[in-house]
């Protein structure tokens, strides 16, 4: 674009270019951030399983039971 091109014209050209890119499959960044990434889902599942395992182990742990009783915090591990 030359220096004589108005800001309005520059914005229009950019907006048109963005619209053309978004119309192509796989080029819309907002469509990719919908949380359906399989790797992310796998990481989340793994984290939930680790958290559940830790919480289950804490319910059977004698030291955890004593810590809860002494602190009054039902979530103390």
Order of alpha helices (4+ residues) and beta strands (2+ residues): alpha-alpha-alpha-alpha
